[in-house]
Amino acid sequence: MAEGLGCTQGNIGNYEKGQTLPPDAARNLIAFSATLGLVISYDHIYGGALLPKRKEVAHG
């Protein structure tokens, strides 16, 4: 996950403990999630919107 977000494992640990995700990291999370079939937005990260169901991703 850290590699997908372009940060360190320590950063991921901090986010898991409740540290606010910076906007750049949130943008990376949105893009990374889409590659895994989960389409999310800033509302899911900051606004508490419920997560959508994951879609199947076709791998080339």
PDBQT receptor file of N, H, CA, C and O in Angstrom, charges set to zero:
ATOM      1  N   MET A   1       0.821  -1.181   0.000  1.00  0.00    +0.000 N 
ATOM      2  CA  MET A   1       0.000   0.000   0.000  1.00  0.00    +0.000 C 
ATOM      3  C   MET A   1       0.873   1.255   0.000  1.00  0.00    +0.000 C 
ATOM      4  O   MET A   1       0.590   2.216  -0.716  1.00  0.00    +0.000 OA
ATOM      5  N   ALA A   2       1.920   1.240   0.797  1.00  0.00    +0.000 N 
ATOM      6  H   ALA A   2       2.150   0.459   1.379  1.00  0.00    +0.000 HD
ATOM      7  CA  ALA A   2       2.808   2.404   0.839  1.00  0.00    +0.000 C 
ATOM      8  C   ALA A   2       3.372   2.705  -0.549  1.00  0.00    +0.000 C 
ATOM      9  O   ALA A   2       3.433   3.863  -0.962  1.00  0.00    +0.000 OA
ATOM     10  N   GLU A   3       3.775   1.681  -1.248  1.00  0.00    +0.000 N 
ATOM     11  H   GLU A   3       3.725   0.740  -0.912  1.00  0.00    +0.000 HD
ATOM     12  CA  GLU A   3       4.311   1.874  -2.601  1.00  0.00    +0.000 C 
ATOM     13  C   GLU A   3       3.246   2.453  -3.523  1.00  0.00    +0.000 C 
ATOM     14  O   GLU A   3       3.532   3.347  -4.319  1.00  0.00    +0.000 OA
ATOM     15  N   GLY A   4       2.034   1.952  -3.421  1.00  0.00    +0.000 N 
ATOM     16  H   GLY A   4       1.802   1.226  -2.774  1.00  0.00    +0.000 HD
ATOM     17  CA  GLY A   4       0.932   2.437  -4.256  1.00  0.00    +0.000 C 
ATOM     18  C   GLY A   4       0.587   3.886  -3.976  1.00  0.00    +0.000 C 
ATOM     19  O   GLY A   4       0.142   4.605  -4.871  1.00  0.00    +0.000 OA
ATOM     20  N   LEU A   5       0.791   4.321  -2.736  1.00  0.00    +0.000 N 
ATOM     21  H   LEU A   5       1.153   3.737  -2.009  1.00  0.00    +0.000 HD
ATOM     22  CA  LEU A   5       0.497   5.710  -2.371  1.00  0.00    +0.000 C 
ATOM     23  C   LEU A   5       1.701   6.624  -2.505  1.00  0.00    +0.000 C 
ATOM     24  O   LEU A   5       1.575   7.845  -2.426  1.00  0.00    +0.000 OA
ATOM     25  N   GLY A   6       2.871   6.028  -2.711  1.00  0.00    +0.000 N 
ATOM     26  H   GLY A   6       2.974   5.035  -2.775  1.00  0.00    +0.000 HD
ATOM     27  CA  GLY A   6       4.080   6.839  -2.835  1.00  0.00    +0.000 C 
ATOM     28  C   GLY A   6       4.536   7.416  -1.511  1.00  0.00    +0.000 C 
ATOM     29  O   GLY A   6       5.009   8.551  -1.451  1.00  0.00    +0.000 OA
ATOM     30  N   CYS A   7       4.395   6.629  -0.438  1.00  0.00    +0.000 N 
ATOM     31  H   CYS A   7       4.011   5.707  -0.487  1.00  0.00    +0.000 HD
ATOM     32  CA  CYS A   7       4.821   7.094   0.876  1.00  0.00    +0.000 C 
ATOM     33  C   CYS A   7       5.508   5.940   1.611  1.00  0.00    +0.000 C 
ATOM     34  O   CYS A   7       5.755   4.887   1.024  1.00  0.00    +0.000 OA
ATOM     35  N   THR A   8       5.810   6.138   2.873  1.00  0.00    +0.000 N 
ATOM     36  H   THR A   8       5.609   6.994   3.350  1.00  0.00    +0.000 HD
ATOM     37  CA  THR A   8       6.481   5.093   3.648  1.00  0.00    +0.000 C 
ATOM     38  C   THR A   8       5.465   4.258   4.419  1.00  0.00    +0.000 C 
ATOM     39  O   THR A   8       4.313   4.657   4.593  1.00  0.00    +0.000 OA
ATOM     40  N   GLN A   9       5.913   3.091   4.875  1.00  0.00    +0.000 N 
ATOM     41  H   GLN A   9       6.849   2.767   4.734  1.00  0.00    +0.000 HD
ATOM     42  CA  GLN A   9       5.062   2.245   5.707  1.00  0.00    +0.000 C 
ATOM     43  C   GLN A   9       4.720   2.963   7.010  1.00  0.00    +0.000 C 
ATOM     44  O   GLN A   9       3.632   2.786   7.558  1.00  0.00    +0.000 OA
ATOM     45  N   GLY A  10       5.652   3.768   7.498  1.00  0.00    +0.000 N 
ATOM     46  H   GLY A  10       6.536   3.912   7.053  1.00  0.00    +0.000 HD
ATOM     47  CA  GLY A  10       5.391   4.562   8.696  1.00  0.00    +0.000 C 
ATOM     48  C   GLY A  10       4.238   5.532   8.502  1.00  0.00    +0.000 C 
ATOM     49  O   GLY A  10       3.420   5.724   9.402  1.00  0.00    +0.000 OA
ATOM     50  N   ASN A  11       4.175   6.153   7.308  1.00  0.00    +0.000 N 
ATOM     51  H   ASN A  11       4.839   5.997   6.577  1.00  0.00    +0.000 HD
ATOM     52  CA  ASN A  11       3.050   7.034   7.005  1.00  0.00    +0.000 C 
ATOM     53  C   ASN A  11       1.737   6.257   7.043  1.00  0.00    +0.000 C 
ATOM     54  O   ASN A  11       0.746   6.732   7.598  1.00  0.00    +0.000 OA
ATOM     55  N   ILE A  12       1.733   5.067   6.453  1.00  0.00    +0.000 N 
ATOM     56  H   ILE A  12       2.538   4.682   6.003  1.00  0.00    +0.000 HD
ATOM     57  CA  ILE A  12       0.518   4.243   6.437  1.00  0.00    +0.000 C 
ATOM     58  C   ILE A  12       0.088   3.946   7.871  1.00  0.00    +0.000 C 
ATOM     59  O   ILE A  12      -1.095   4.042   8.197  1.00  0.00    +0.000 OA
ATOM     60  N   GLY A  13       1.042   3.588   8.724  1.00  0.00    +0.000 N 
ATOM     61  H   GLY A  13       2.003   3.511   8.459  1.00  0.00    +0.000 HD
ATOM     62  CA  GLY A  13       0.736   3.324  10.127  1.00  0.00    +0.000 C 
ATOM     63  C   GLY A  13       0.101   4.523  10.801  1.00  0.00    +0.000 C 
ATOM     64  O   GLY A  13      -0.846   4.378  11.575  1.00  0.00    +0.000 OA
ATOM     65  N   ASN A  14       0.617   5.707  10.510  1.00  0.00    +0.000 N 
ATOM     66  H   ASN A  14       1.386   5.825   9.881  1.00  0.00    +0.000 HD
ATOM     67  CA  ASN A  14       0.051   6.931  11.088  1.00  0.00    +0.000 C 
ATOM     68  C   ASN A  14      -1.380   7.168  10.606  1.00  0.00    +0.000 C 
ATOM     69  O   ASN A  14      -2.241   7.568  11.389  1.00  0.00    +0.000 OA
ATOM     70  N   TYR A  15      -1.636   6.921   9.313  1.00  0.00    +0.000 N 
ATOM     71  H   TYR A  15      -0.936   6.596   8.677  1.00  0.00    +0.000 HD
ATOM     72  CA  TYR A  15      -2.979   7.106   8.772  1.00  0.00    +0.000 C 
ATOM     73  C   TYR A  15      -3.932   6.100   9.402  1.00  0.00    +0.000 C 
ATOM     74  O   TYR A  15      -5.081   6.432   9.693  1.00  0.00    +0.000 OA
ATOM     75  N   GLU A  16      -3.466   4.878   9.614  1.00  0.00    +0.000 N 
ATOM     76  H   GLU A  16      -2.533   4.608   9.378  1.00  0.00    +0.000 HD
ATOM     77  CA  GLU A  16      -4.302   3.849  10.240  1.00  0.00    +0.000 C 
ATOM     78  C   GLU A  16      -4.646   4.209  11.685  1.00  0.00    +0.000 C 
ATOM     79  O   GLU A  16      -5.689   3.805  12.199  1.00  0.00    +0.000 OA
ATOM     80  N   LYS A  17      -3.772   4.962  12.330  1.00  0.00    +0.000 N 
ATOM     81  H   LYS A  17      -2.924   5.290  11.912  1.00  0.00    +0.000 HD
ATOM     82  CA  LYS A  17      -3.998   5.376  13.722  1.00  0.00    +0.000 C 
ATOM     83  C   LYS A  17      -4.844   6.643  13.822  1.00  0.00    +0.000 C 
ATOM     84  O   LYS A  17      -5.131   7.117  14.921  1.00  0.00    +0.000 OA
ATOM     85  N   GLY A  18      -5.240   7.189  12.677  1.00  0.00    +0.000 N 
ATOM     86  H   GLY A  18      -5.006   6.804  11.784  1.00  0.00    +0.000 HD
ATOM     87  CA  GLY A  18      -6.135   8.335  12.698  1.00  0.00    +0.000 C 
ATOM     88  C   GLY A  18      -5.545   9.659  12.282  1.00  0.00    +0.000 C 
ATOM     89  O   GLY A  18      -6.247  10.670  12.283  1.00  0.00    +0.000 OA
ATOM     90  N   GLN A  19      -4.252   9.683  11.919  1.00  0.00    +0.000 N 
ATOM     91  H   GLN A  19      -3.682   8.862  11.919  1.00  0.00    +0.000 HD
ATOM     92  CA  GLN A  19      -3.666  10.937  11.435  1.00  0.00    +0.000 C 
ATOM     93  C   GLN A  19      -4.363  11.311  10.130  1.00  0.00    +0.000 C 
ATOM     94  O   GLN A  19      -4.620  10.450   9.288  1.00  0.00    +0.000 OA
ATOM     95  N   THR A  20      -4.665  12.587   9.967  1.00  0.00    +0.000 N 
ATOM     96  H   THR A  20      -4.456  13.286  10.651  1.00  0.00    +0.000 HD
ATOM     97  CA  THR A  20      -5.338  13.052   8.760  1.00  0.00    +0.000 C 
ATOM     98  C   THR A  20      -4.455  12.821   7.539  1.00  0.00    +0.000 C 
ATOM     99  O   THR A  20      -3.250  13.072   7.559  1.00  0.00    +0.000 OA
ATOM    100  N   LEU A  21      -5.073  12.347   6.505  1.00  0.00    +0.000 N 
ATOM    101  H   LEU A  21      -6.052  12.142   6.488  1.00  0.00    +0.000 HD
ATOM    102  CA  LEU A  21      -4.390  12.089   5.247  1.00  0.00    +0.000 C 
ATOM    103  C   LEU A  21      -4.211  13.407   4.502  1.00  0.00    +0.000 C 
ATOM    104  O   LEU A  21      -5.203  14.078   4.216  1.00  0.00    +0.000 OA
ATOM    105  N   PRO A  22      -2.975  13.799   4.177  1.00  0.00    +0.000 N 
ATOM    106  CA  PRO A  22      -2.762  15.041   3.417  1.00  0.00    +0.000 C 
ATOM    107  C   PRO A  22      -3.405  14.946   2.031  1.00  0.00    +0.000 C 
ATOM    108  O   PRO A  22      -3.545  13.846   1.496  1.00  0.00    +0.000 OA
ATOM    109  N   PRO A  23      -3.798  16.079   1.440  1.00  0.00    +0.000 N 
ATOM    110  CA  PRO A  23      -4.454  16.069   0.129  1.00  0.00    +0.000 C 
ATOM    111  C   PRO A  23      -3.676  15.322  -0.954  1.00  0.00    +0.000 C 
ATOM    112  O   PRO A  23      -4.282  14.618  -1.762  1.00  0.00    +0.000 OA
ATOM    113  N   ASP A  24      -2.351  15.461  -0.990  1.00  0.00    +0.000 N 
ATOM    114  H   ASP A  24      -1.859  16.033  -0.334  1.00  0.00    +0.000 HD
ATOM    115  CA  ASP A  24      -1.567  14.737  -2.003  1.00  0.00    +0.000 C 
ATOM    116  C   ASP A  24      -1.691  13.230  -1.816  1.00  0.00    +0.000 C 
ATOM    117  O   ASP A  24      -1.829  12.493  -2.792  1.00  0.00    +0.000 OA
ATOM    118  N   ALA A  25      -1.641  12.766  -0.569  1.00  0.00    +0.000 N 
ATOM    119  H   ALA A  25      -1.528  13.365   0.225  1.00  0.00    +0.000 HD
ATOM    120  CA  ALA A  25      -1.775  11.339  -0.281  1.00  0.00    +0.000 C 
ATOM    121  C   ALA A  25      -3.190  10.869  -0.590  1.00  0.00    +0.000 C 
ATOM    122  O   ALA A  25      -3.377   9.752  -1.072  1.00  0.00    +0.000 OA
ATOM    123  N   ALA A  26      -4.187  11.706  -0.321  1.00  0.00    +0.000 N 
ATOM    124  H   ALA A  26      -4.035  12.613   0.071  1.00  0.00    +0.000 HD
ATOM    125  CA  ALA A  26      -5.576  11.355  -0.632  1.00  0.00    +0.000 C 
ATOM    126  C   ALA A  26      -5.754  11.178  -2.131  1.00  0.00    +0.000 C 
ATOM    127  O   ALA A  26      -6.420  10.241  -2.572  1.00  0.00    +0.000 OA
ATOM    128  N   ARG A  27      -5.162  12.073  -2.917  1.00  0.00    +0.000 N 
ATOM    129  H   ARG A  27      -4.622  12.834  -2.559  1.00  0.00    +0.000 HD
ATOM    130  CA  ARG A  27      -5.240  11.973  -4.375  1.00  0.00    +0.000 C 
ATOM    131  C   ARG A  27      -4.592  10.672  -4.849  1.00  0.00    +0.000 C 
ATOM    132  O   ARG A  27      -5.119   9.998  -5.733  1.00  0.00    +0.000 OA
ATOM    133  N   ASN A  28      -3.450  10.324  -4.258  1.00  0.00    +0.000 N 
ATOM    134  H   ASN A  28      -3.021  10.873  -3.540  1.00  0.00    +0.000 HD
ATOM    135  CA  ASN A  28      -2.781   9.073  -4.610  1.00  0.00    +0.000 C 
ATOM    136  C   ASN A  28      -3.622   7.869  -4.209  1.00  0.00    +0.000 C 
ATOM    137  O   ASN A  28      -3.669   6.876  -4.936  1.00  0.00    +0.000 OA
ATOM    138  N   LEU A  29      -4.288   7.947  -3.055  1.00  0.00    +0.000 N 
ATOM    139  H   LEU A  29      -4.250   8.753  -2.464  1.00  0.00    +0.000 HD
ATOM    140  CA  LEU A  29      -5.140   6.853  -2.595  1.00  0.00    +0.000 C 
ATOM    141  C   LEU A  29      -6.321   6.652  -3.543  1.00  0.00    +0.000 C 
ATOM    142  O   LEU A  29      -6.681   5.515  -3.849  1.00  0.00    +0.000 OA
ATOM    143  N   ILE A  30      -6.915   7.729  -4.001  1.00  0.00    +0.000 N 
ATOM    144  H   ILE A  30      -6.622   8.652  -3.752  1.00  0.00    +0.000 HD
ATOM    145  CA  ILE A  30      -8.031   7.647  -4.947  1.00  0.00    +0.000 C 
ATOM    146  C   ILE A  30      -7.574   6.958  -6.235  1.00  0.00    +0.000 C 
ATOM    147  O   ILE A  30      -8.262   6.075  -6.747  1.00  0.00    +0.000 OA
ATOM    148  N   ALA A  31      -6.420   7.359  -6.753  1.00  0.00    +0.000 N 
ATOM    149  H   ALA A  31      -5.861   8.076  -6.338  1.00  0.00    +0.000 HD
ATOM    150  CA  ALA A  31      -5.894   6.759  -7.984  1.00  0.00    +0.000 C 
ATOM    151  C   ALA A  31      -5.518   5.295  -7.772  1.00  0.00    +0.000 C 
ATOM    152  O   ALA A  31      -5.832   4.451  -8.611  1.00  0.00    +0.000 OA
ATOM    153  N   PHE A  32      -4.853   4.988  -6.667  1.00  0.00    +0.000 N 
ATOM    154  H   PHE A  32      -4.598   5.674  -5.986  1.00  0.00    +0.000 HD
ATOM    155  CA  PHE A  32      -4.436   3.616  -6.377  1.00  0.00    +0.000 C 
ATOM    156  C   PHE A  32      -5.652   2.712  -6.178  1.00  0.00    +0.000 C 
ATOM    157  O   PHE A  32      -5.669   1.581  -6.664  1.00  0.00    +0.000 OA
ATOM    158  N   SER A  33      -6.654   3.195  -5.476  1.00  0.00    +0.000 N 
ATOM    159  H   SER A  33      -6.640   4.114  -5.081  1.00  0.00    +0.000 HD
ATOM    160  CA  SER A  33      -7.865   2.405  -5.246  1.00  0.00    +0.000 C 
ATOM    161  C   SER A  33      -8.554   2.055  -6.562  1.00  0.00    +0.000 C 
ATOM    162  O   SER A  33      -9.071   0.951  -6.728  1.00  0.00    +0.000 OA
ATOM    163  N   ALA A  34      -8.556   3.006  -7.495  1.00  0.00    +0.000 N 
ATOM    164  H   ALA A  34      -8.136   3.904  -7.360  1.00  0.00    +0.000 HD
ATOM    165  CA  ALA A  34      -9.184   2.754  -8.797  1.00  0.00    +0.000 C 
ATOM    166  C   ALA A  34      -8.493   1.611  -9.535  1.00  0.00    +0.000 C 
ATOM    167  O   ALA A  34      -9.150   0.848 -10.243  1.00  0.00    +0.000 OA
ATOM    168  N   THR A  35      -7.173   1.484  -9.378  1.00  0.00    +0.000 N 
ATOM    169  H   THR A  35      -6.639   2.105  -8.803  1.00  0.00    +0.000 HD
ATOM    170  CA  THR A  35      -6.463   0.388 -10.048  1.00  0.00    +0.000 C 
ATOM    171  C   THR A  35      -6.849  -0.957  -9.460  1.00  0.00    +0.000 C 
ATOM    172  O   THR A  35      -6.641  -1.995 -10.087  1.00  0.00    +0.000 OA
ATOM    173  N   LEU A  36      -7.416  -0.943  -8.247  1.00  0.00    +0.000 N 
ATOM    174  H   LEU A  36      -7.585  -0.099  -7.737  1.00  0.00    +0.000 HD
ATOM    175  CA  LEU A  36      -7.853  -2.171  -7.585  1.00  0.00    +0.000 C 
ATOM    176  C   LEU A  36      -9.355  -2.397  -7.725  1.00  0.00    +0.000 C 
ATOM    177  O   LEU A  36      -9.900  -3.341  -7.153  1.00  0.00    +0.000 OA
ATOM    178  N   GLY A  37     -10.028  -1.527  -8.492  1.00  0.00    +0.000 N 
ATOM    179  H   GLY A  37      -9.585  -0.760  -8.958  1.00  0.00    +0.000 HD
ATOM    180  CA  GLY A  37     -11.454  -1.680  -8.728  1.00  0.00    +0.000 C 
ATOM    181  C   GLY A  37     -12.347  -1.009  -7.707  1.00  0.00    +0.000 C 
ATOM    182  O   GLY A  37     -13.546  -1.288  -7.663  1.00  0.00    +0.000 OA
ATOM    183  N   LEU A  38     -11.795  -0.132  -6.884  1.00  0.00    +0.000 N 
ATOM    184  H   LEU A  38     -10.822   0.094  -6.920  1.00  0.00    +0.000 HD
ATOM    185  CA  LEU A  38     -12.585   0.575  -5.882  1.00  0.00    +0.000 C 
ATOM    186  C   LEU A  38     -12.556   2.061  -6.219  1.00  0.00    +0.000 C 
ATOM    187  O   LEU A  38     -11.533   2.724  -6.051  1.00  0.00    +0.000 OA
ATOM    188  N   VAL A  39     -13.679   2.573  -6.693  1.00  0.00    +0.000 N 
ATOM    189  H   VAL A  39     -14.510   2.033  -6.830  1.00  0.00    +0.000 HD
ATOM    190  CA  VAL A  39     -13.761   3.973  -7.088  1.00  0.00    +0.000 C 
ATOM    191  C   VAL A  39     -14.234   4.781  -5.886  1.00  0.00    +0.000 C 
ATOM    192  O   VAL A  39     -15.364   4.631  -5.423  1.00  0.00    +0.000 OA
ATOM    193  N   ILE A  40     -13.343   5.645  -5.386  1.00  0.00    +0.000 N 
ATOM    194  H   ILE A  40     -12.424   5.767  -5.762  1.00  0.00    +0.000 HD
ATOM    195  CA  ILE A  40     -13.651   6.479  -4.229  1.00  0.00    +0.000 C 
ATOM    196  C   ILE A  40     -13.374   7.939  -4.566  1.00  0.00    +0.000 C 
ATOM    197  O   ILE A  40     -12.794   8.258  -5.604  1.00  0.00    +0.000 OA
ATOM    198  N   SER A  41     -13.803   8.815  -3.661  1.00  0.00    +0.000 N 
ATOM    199  H   SER A  41     -14.273   8.556  -2.818  1.00  0.00    +0.000 HD
ATOM    200  CA  SER A  41     -13.606  10.253  -3.855  1.00  0.00    +0.000 C 
ATOM    201  C   SER A  41     -13.129  10.868  -2.538  1.00  0.00    +0.000 C 
ATOM    202  O   SER A  41     -12.965  10.175  -1.534  1.00  0.00    +0.000 OA
ATOM    203  N   TYR A  42     -12.914  12.174  -2.567  1.00  0.00    +0.000 N 
ATOM    204  H   TYR A  42     -13.047  12.737  -3.382  1.00  0.00    +0.000 HD
ATOM    205  CA  TYR A  42     -12.517  12.878  -1.346  1.00  0.00    +0.000 C 
ATOM    206  C   TYR A  42     -13.598  12.737  -0.267  1.00  0.00    +0.000 C 
ATOM    207  O   TYR A  42     -13.289  12.723   0.924  1.00  0.00    +0.000 OA
ATOM    208  N   ASP A  43     -14.870  12.634  -0.686  1.00  0.00    +0.000 N 
ATOM    209  H   ASP A  43     -15.121  12.646  -1.654  1.00  0.00    +0.000 HD
ATOM    210  CA  ASP A  43     -15.951  12.458   0.285  1.00  0.00    +0.000 C 
ATOM    211  C   ASP A  43     -15.795  11.164   1.074  1.00  0.00    +0.000 C 
ATOM    212  O   ASP A  43     -16.165  11.109   2.247  1.00  0.00    +0.000 OA
ATOM    213  N   HIS A  44     -15.256  10.132   0.451  1.00  0.00    +0.000 N 
ATOM    214  H   HIS A  44     -14.956  10.177  -0.501  1.00  0.00    +0.000 HD
ATOM    215  CA  HIS A  44     -15.036   8.868   1.153  1.00  0.00    +0.000 C 
ATOM    216  C   HIS A  44     -13.886   8.991   2.155  1.00  0.00    +0.000 C 
ATOM    217  O   HIS A  44     -13.903   8.357   3.211  1.00  0.00    +0.000 OA
ATOM    218  N   ILE A  45     -12.911   9.793   1.822  1.00  0.00    +0.000 N 
ATOM    219  H   ILE A  45     -12.897  10.308   0.965  1.00  0.00    +0.000 HD
ATOM    220  CA  ILE A  45     -11.736   9.936   2.680  1.00  0.00    +0.000 C 
ATOM    221  C   ILE A  45     -11.989  10.923   3.813  1.00  0.00    +0.000 C 
ATOM    222  O   ILE A  45     -11.673  10.642   4.969  1.00  0.00    +0.000 OA
ATOM    223  N   TYR A  46     -12.559  12.075   3.481  1.00  0.00    +0.000 N 
ATOM    224  H   TYR A  46     -12.816  12.303   2.542  1.00  0.00    +0.000 HD
ATOM    225  CA  TYR A  46     -12.714  13.131   4.468  1.00  0.00    +0.000 C 
ATOM    226  C   TYR A  46     -14.147  13.315   4.978  1.00  0.00    +0.000 C 
ATOM    227  O   TYR A  46     -14.358  13.827   6.077  1.00  0.00    +0.000 OA
ATOM    228  N   GLY A  47     -15.128  12.895   4.171  1.00  0.00    +0.000 N 
ATOM    229  H   GLY A  47     -14.956  12.480   3.278  1.00  0.00    +0.000 HD
ATOM    230  CA  GLY A  47     -16.511  13.187   4.521  1.00  0.00    +0.000 C 
ATOM    231  C   GLY A  47     -17.278  12.051   5.164  1.00  0.00    +0.000 C 
ATOM    232  O   GLY A  47     -18.420  12.241   5.581  1.00  0.00    +0.000 OA
ATOM    233  N   GLY A  48     -16.682  10.886   5.255  1.00  0.00    +0.000 N 
ATOM    234  H   GLY A  48     -15.754  10.732   4.917  1.00  0.00    +0.000 HD
ATOM    235  CA  GLY A  48     -17.363   9.772   5.903  1.00  0.00    +0.000 C 
ATOM    236  C   GLY A  48     -18.367   9.051   5.034  1.00  0.00    +0.000 C 
ATOM    237  O   GLY A  48     -19.182   8.280   5.541  1.00  0.00    +0.000 OA
ATOM    238  N   ALA A  49     -18.324   9.288   3.719  1.00  0.00    +0.000 N 
ATOM    239  H   ALA A  49     -17.662   9.914   3.307  1.00  0.00    +0.000 HD
ATOM    240  CA  ALA A  49     -19.234   8.565   2.821  1.00  0.00    +0.000 C 
ATOM    241  C   ALA A  49     -18.926   7.069   2.881  1.00  0.00    +0.000 C 
ATOM    242  O   ALA A  49     -17.772   6.666   3.023  1.00  0.00    +0.000 OA
ATOM    243  N   LEU A  50     -19.969   6.260   2.773  1.00  0.00    +0.000 N 
ATOM    244  H   LEU A  50     -20.907   6.587   2.658  1.00  0.00    +0.000 HD
ATOM    245  CA  LEU A  50     -19.786   4.813   2.778  1.00  0.00    +0.000 C 
ATOM    246  C   LEU A  50     -19.028   4.370   1.534  1.00  0.00    +0.000 C 
ATOM    247  O   LEU A  50     -19.229   4.908   0.445  1.00  0.00    +0.000 OA
ATOM    248  N   LEU A  51     -18.160   3.390   1.708  1.00  0.00    +0.000 N 
ATOM    249  H   LEU A  51     -17.996   2.953   2.592  1.00  0.00    +0.000 HD
ATOM    250  CA  LEU A  51     -17.387   2.892   0.571  1.00  0.00    +0.000 C 
ATOM    251  C   LEU A  51     -18.267   2.088  -0.372  1.00  0.00    +0.000 C 
ATOM    252  O   LEU A  51     -19.121   1.319   0.070  1.00  0.00    +0.000 OA
ATOM    253  N   PRO A  52     -18.058   2.267  -1.681  1.00  0.00    +0.000 N 
ATOM    254  CA  PRO A  52     -18.806   1.483  -2.656  1.00  0.00    +0.000 C 
ATOM    255  C   PRO A  52     -18.262   0.063  -2.727  1.00  0.00    +0.000 C 
ATOM    256  O   PRO A  52     -17.196  -0.235  -2.187  1.00  0.00    +0.000 OA
ATOM    257  N   LYS A  53     -18.999  -0.799  -3.394  1.00  0.00    +0.000 N 
ATOM    258  H   LYS A  53     -19.864  -0.557  -3.833  1.00  0.00    +0.000 HD
ATOM    259  CA  LYS A  53     -18.504  -2.157  -3.610  1.00  0.00    +0.000 C 
ATOM    260  C   LYS A  53     -17.398  -2.123  -4.649  1.00  0.00    +0.000 C 
ATOM    261  O   LYS A  53     -17.402  -1.296  -5.561  1.00  0.00    +0.000 OA
ATOM    262  N   ARG A  54     -16.459  -3.033  -4.494  1.00  0.00    +0.000 N 
ATOM    263  H   ARG A  54     -16.456  -3.705  -3.754  1.00  0.00    +0.000 HD
ATOM    264  CA  ARG A  54     -15.325  -3.136  -5.411  1.00  0.00    +0.000 C 
ATOM    265  C   ARG A  54     -15.775  -3.763  -6.718  1.00  0.00    +0.000 C 
ATOM    266  O   ARG A  54     -16.534  -4.732  -6.718  1.00  0.00    +0.000 OA
ATOM    267  N   LYS A  55     -15.309  -3.215  -7.834  1.00  0.00    +0.000 N 
ATOM    268  H   LYS A  55     -14.692  -2.427  -7.834  1.00  0.00    +0.000 HD
ATOM    269  CA  LYS A  55     -15.615  -3.750  -9.157  1.00  0.00    +0.000 C 
ATOM    270  C   LYS A  55     -14.460  -4.619  -9.607  1.00  0.00    +0.000 C 
ATOM    271  O   LYS A  55     -13.312  -4.381  -9.232  1.00  0.00    +0.000 OA
ATOM    272  N   GLU A  56     -14.762  -5.629 -10.411  1.00  0.00    +0.000 N 
ATOM    273  H   GLU A  56     -15.694  -5.822 -10.715  1.00  0.00    +0.000 HD
ATOM    274  CA  GLU A  56     -13.718  -6.476 -10.978  1.00  0.00    +0.000 C 
ATOM    275  C   GLU A  56     -12.874  -5.660 -11.938  1.00  0.00    +0.000 C 
ATOM    276  O   GLU A  56     -13.401  -4.886 -12.737  1.00  0.00    +0.000 OA
ATOM    277  N   VAL A  57     -11.582  -5.832 -11.862  1.00  0.00    +0.000 N 
ATOM    278  H   VAL A  57     -11.154  -6.462 -11.214  1.00  0.00    +0.000 HD
ATOM    279  CA  VAL A  57     -10.663  -5.142 -12.753  1.00  0.00    +0.000 C 
ATOM    280  C   VAL A  57     -10.080  -6.166 -13.711  1.00  0.00    +0.000 C 
ATOM    281  O   VAL A  57      -9.526  -7.182 -13.291  1.00  0.00    +0.000 OA
ATOM    282  N   ALA A  58     -10.210  -5.888 -15.008  1.00  0.00    +0.000 N 
ATOM    283  H   ALA A  58     -10.660  -5.063 -15.349  1.00  0.00    +0.000 HD
ATOM    284  CA  ALA A  58      -9.637  -6.777 -16.025  1.00  0.00    +0.000 C 
ATOM    285  C   ALA A  58      -8.141  -6.530 -16.111  1.00  0.00    +0.000 C 
ATOM    286  O   ALA A  58      -7.707  -5.394 -16.307  1.00  0.00    +0.000 OA
ATOM    287  N   HIS A  59      -7.357  -7.578 -15.967  1.00  0.00    +0.000 N 
ATOM    288  H   HIS A  59      -7.710  -8.501 -15.808  1.00  0.00    +0.000 HD
ATOM    289  CA  HIS A  59      -5.906  -7.470 -16.075  1.00  0.00    +0.000 C 
ATOM    290  C   HIS A  59      -5.468  -7.979 -17.432  1.00  0.00    +0.000 C 
ATOM    291  O   HIS A  59      -5.796  -9.094 -17.837  1.00  0.00    +0.000 OA
ATOM    292  N   GLY A  60      -4.692  -7.104 -18.150  1.00  0.00    +0.000 N 
ATOM    293  H   GLY A  60      -4.426  -6.198 -17.820  1.00  0.00    +0.000 HD
ATOM    294  CA  GLY A  60      -4.247  -7.320 -19.498  1.00  0.00    +0.000 C 
ATOM    295  C   GLY A  60      -3.645  -8.591 -19.785  1.00  0.00    +0.000 C 
ATOM    296  O   GLY A  60      -3.242  -8.841 -20.921  1.00  0.00    +0.000 OA
TER     297      GLY A  60
